[in-house]
Structure formats: C-alpha cells, structure tokens
Amino acid sequence: MDKLLSEIRSCTVCKDYLPNDPKPIIQASKASKIVIIGQAPGRKVQISGTPWDDASGDNLRRWLSVSRKTFYDDNLIALVPMGFCYPGTGKSGDLPPRPECAVLWHERLLKSMNQVNLTLLIGRFAQDYYLGKNPKRTLTEVVKNYNEYLPDYLPLPHPSPRNNIWQKKNNWFRESVIPLLQEKVKRILQPA
C-alpha cells in the first residue's frame, strides 16, 4: 500500500491539463473501514494538501457525525477522489475531475483495502463511475433510492454549501439518509 500511495502522490499523467503542477491528494490505508469517493480537490484543498479541508469537508463531517481526528485517521477512513488533483475552474465552478485518475488508480487502491465496510459515493461523478450512467436517473433519484445500492455503496450529494438549496428542497435527505449514514458510520467505527 505504501508503494501504491507513493506512486499516486507522484503521478503526473495529466500535468498538461491542469492549471497548477500536479499535487495528487489522497488518504488511505490497508486498514481503512470506510471509503469516501469524492470528486476532486478544490483550490483550497490543493493549497493545503489535506483532503476535504474546506466548507464541504465541514459539512461532510457533520453528516457523518465524526470529529476531524476520526475523519483524518486513515486506518478508519480513506478519502479517494475521482480526480486526485485540482482540475481548475470553469464558468460555473470547478471543472470536472480528470478522467485519468480513477481508471489508472482506483481498482488497485480499492483491492489493497481489505477492511472496508462502507463506500460512500459523493456526487454525480463518483456515482456515474461506480453505479453506471443512467440518463433516466438524476442525482436526486439515485440518492433517494440509496437502498438499491446497499450494502456495496451509499450514494450522497456533494456536501458543498452550493447544495444547501438542494438540501432544503429535499428534506427527506436530512430526515432519512443522514440518520442512516450516522448509524452505519458509528457502528463501523466503534471499537470492537
């Protein structure tokens, strides 16, 4: 695992397509119990080098009901983006994750983790990659029908503050999905 993480952190495959020098950001361990597959680091995370070190990460930790200490313990939680480097900014926010990363690294990485009990798919890019693209299903439909993907995956919207409107329109998410998520996380992370 250490060799693989070192390879990922030194990857420069998409350097010609990034606004900055490549700086792959990942957290994982052979012992990780929960895998969070997100989109790509934002500008702030690219600078800090710490995954989910922004307002989205604050929201995600609230959803999970975990402390920063727990969240950043790689023996408990793996943080694996679809694209490992900040992709740059487009007209309406950050660009999509670079497609090279998941194809190149995810399978090897996930096979190296043999203690995983829960995989969270954050946002549409992760959901399309792992659940398959379905033009009849919106992110809302996928998240609302989360039971169809358990026990392998639990799909979630992106916790960005930009999605607060979505959360207000979809009260069922806070009422049903968040409590289920917190219960699963608590059960998995409880010491034996």
C-alpha positions as CSV (number, residue, x, y, z in Angstrom):
1,M,0.0,0.0,0.0
2,D,2.8,2.4,0.8
3,K,4.3,1.9,-2.6
4,L,1.0,2.4,-4.3
5,L,0.3,5.6,-2.4
6,S,3.7,6.9,-3.2
7,E,3.1,6.2,-6.9
8,I,-0.3,8.0,-6.8
9,R,1.3,11.0,-5.0
10,S,4.0,11.3,-7.6
11,C,1.6,10.9,-10.6
12,T,2.0,13.5,-13.4
13,V,-0.1,11.8,-16.1
14,C,-2.5,14.8,-16.6
15,K,0.0,17.6,-15.9
16,D,-0.6,19.2,-19.3
17,Y,-4.3,19.6,-18.5
18,L,-4.0,21.1,-15.0
19,P,-3.9,24.8,-14.1
20,N,-1.1,24.0,-11.5
21,D,1.6,21.5,-11.0
22,P,0.2,18.1,-10.2
23,K,-0.3,17.5,-6.5
24,P,-2.3,14.3,-6.0
25,I,-4.2,14.3,-2.8
26,I,-5.3,11.1,-1.1
27,Q,-5.7,9.4,2.3
28,A,-5.9,5.6,2.5
29,S,-4.6,2.6,4.4
30,K,-4.9,-1.2,4.1
31,A,-7.0,-1.0,7.3
32,S,-9.5,1.7,6.2
33,K,-13.0,0.8,7.2
34,I,-14.9,3.4,5.3
35,V,-14.0,4.7,1.8
36,I,-15.3,8.1,0.7
37,I,-15.1,8.6,-3.1
38,G,-15.5,12.2,-3.9
39,Q,-15.0,14.4,-6.9
40,A,-11.6,16.3,-6.9
41,P,-9.8,18.6,-4.6
42,G,-10.9,22.3,-4.8
43,R,-8.4,25.2,-4.9
44,K,-8.2,25.5,-1.0
45,V,-7.6,21.7,-0.6
46,Q,-5.0,21.8,-3.4
47,I,-3.1,24.5,-1.5
48,S,-3.4,22.8,2.0
49,G,-2.8,19.3,0.7
50,T,-5.4,18.0,3.1
51,P,-8.4,16.3,1.6
52,W,-11.8,17.8,2.4
53,D,-10.1,20.8,4.2
54,D,-12.9,23.2,3.3
55,A,-16.5,24.1,3.9
56,S,-17.6,20.9,2.0
57,G,-15.5,18.8,4.4
58,D,-17.0,20.5,7.4
59,N,-20.5,19.6,6.1
60,L,-19.4,16.1,5.3
61,R,-18.0,15.6,8.8
62,R,-21.3,16.9,10.3
63,W,-23.2,14.4,8.1
64,L,-21.0,11.6,9.3
65,S,-21.1,12.9,12.9
66,V,-17.3,12.4,13.2
67,S,-14.5,14.6,14.6
68,R,-11.7,15.9,12.4
69,K,-9.4,13.5,14.3
70,T,-11.5,10.5,13.3
71,F,-12.0,11.7,9.8
72,Y,-8.3,12.1,9.2
73,D,-7.4,8.7,10.7
74,D,-6.5,6.7,7.5
75,N,-7.0,3.4,9.5
76,L,-10.6,4.4,9.8
77,I,-11.5,6.5,6.7
78,A,-10.0,6.5,3.2
79,L,-10.5,9.7,1.2
80,V,-10.3,8.8,-2.5
81,P,-11.3,11.4,-5.1
82,M,-12.3,10.6,-8.7
83,G,-9.5,13.1,-9.8
84,F,-6.6,13.4,-7.4
85,C,-5.6,17.0,-8.4
86,Y,-7.4,20.3,-8.6
87,P,-8.8,20.4,-12.1
88,G,-9.2,24.2,-12.4
89,T,-12.2,26.5,-12.6
90,G,-14.9,26.7,-15.3
91,K,-17.8,29.0,-15.9
92,S,-20.0,27.7,-13.1
93,G,-17.4,26.3,-10.6
94,D,-14.6,23.8,-10.5
95,L,-14.1,21.7,-13.7
96,P,-14.9,18.0,-13.6
97,P,-12.3,15.6,-12.2
98,R,-9.7,14.5,-14.7
99,P,-10.8,11.1,-16.1
100,E,-7.4,9.5,-16.0
101,C,-7.2,9.1,-12.2
102,A,-10.0,6.7,-11.5
103,V,-9.1,4.4,-14.4
104,L,-5.4,4.4,-13.5
105,W,-5.6,4.1,-9.7
106,H,-9.0,3.2,-8.2
107,E,-9.1,-0.6,-8.8
108,R,-5.6,-1.2,-7.4
109,L,-6.2,1.1,-4.5
110,L,-9.5,-0.5,-3.5
111,K,-8.1,-4.0,-3.9
112,S,-5.4,-3.0,-1.4
113,M,-8.0,-2.2,1.3
114,N,-9.5,-5.4,2.8
115,Q,-11.3,-4.0,5.8
116,V,-13.8,-1.8,4.0
117,N,-17.4,-2.0,5.4
118,L,-18.9,1.1,3.6
119,T,-18.2,3.0,0.5
120,L,-19.7,6.5,0.1
121,L,-20.2,7.8,-3.4
122,I,-20.2,11.6,-3.2
123,G,-21.7,13.4,-6.1
124,R,-22.6,12.5,-9.7
125,F,-19.1,11.8,-11.0
126,A,-18.4,9.0,-8.4
127,Q,-22.0,7.7,-8.8
128,D,-21.8,7.5,-12.6
129,Y,-18.4,5.7,-12.5
130,Y,-19.4,3.1,-9.9
131,L,-23.1,2.7,-10.5
132,G,-23.1,3.2,-14.2
133,K,-24.6,6.1,-16.1
134,N,-28.4,6.1,-16.4
135,P,-29.9,9.0,-18.2
136,K,-33.3,8.4,-16.5
137,R,-31.8,8.9,-13.1
138,T,-30.9,12.2,-11.6
139,L,-28.6,12.6,-8.6
140,T,-31.7,13.1,-6.5
141,E,-33.3,9.9,-7.7
142,V,-30.0,8.0,-7.1
143,V,-29.7,9.3,-3.5
144,K,-33.4,8.8,-2.8
145,N,-33.1,5.2,-3.9
146,Y,-29.9,4.5,-1.9
147,N,-31.3,1.1,-0.7
148,E,-30.8,-0.2,-4.3
149,Y,-27.0,0.2,-3.9
150,L,-26.5,-1.0,-0.3
151,P,-24.5,-2.8,1.1
152,D,-21.9,-2.0,-1.6
153,Y,-22.4,1.7,-1.9
154,L,-24.2,4.6,-0.3
155,P,-24.7,7.5,-2.7
156,L,-24.8,11.0,-1.4
157,P,-25.0,14.5,-2.8
158,H,-21.9,16.7,-2.7
159,P,-21.8,18.4,0.7
160,S,-20.8,21.8,-0.9
161,P,-22.5,24.8,0.6
162,R,-23.7,25.4,-3.0
163,N,-26.0,22.4,-2.5
164,N,-27.8,23.9,0.5
165,I,-30.8,24.8,-1.8
166,W,-30.9,21.1,-2.9
167,Q,-31.0,20.0,0.8
168,K,-33.8,22.4,1.6
169,K,-35.9,21.1,-1.4
170,N,-35.2,17.5,-0.3
171,N,-36.0,17.3,3.4
172,W,-36.1,13.5,3.2
173,F,-32.3,13.6,2.9
174,R,-31.8,15.1,6.4
175,E,-34.7,13.1,7.8
176,S,-33.9,9.6,6.4
177,V,-30.4,9.4,4.8
178,I,-28.3,11.4,7.3
179,P,-29.5,9.4,10.3
180,L,-29.0,6.1,8.4
181,L,-25.5,7.3,7.4
182,Q,-24.6,8.3,11.0
183,E,-25.8,5.0,12.4
184,K,-23.8,3.0,9.9
185,V,-20.6,5.1,10.5
186,K,-21.0,4.8,14.3
187,R,-21.4,1.0,14.1
188,I,-18.4,0.6,11.8
189,L,-16.1,2.8,13.7
190,Q,-17.0,1.6,17.2
191,P,-14.0,-0.2,18.8
192,A,-14.6,-4.0,19.0
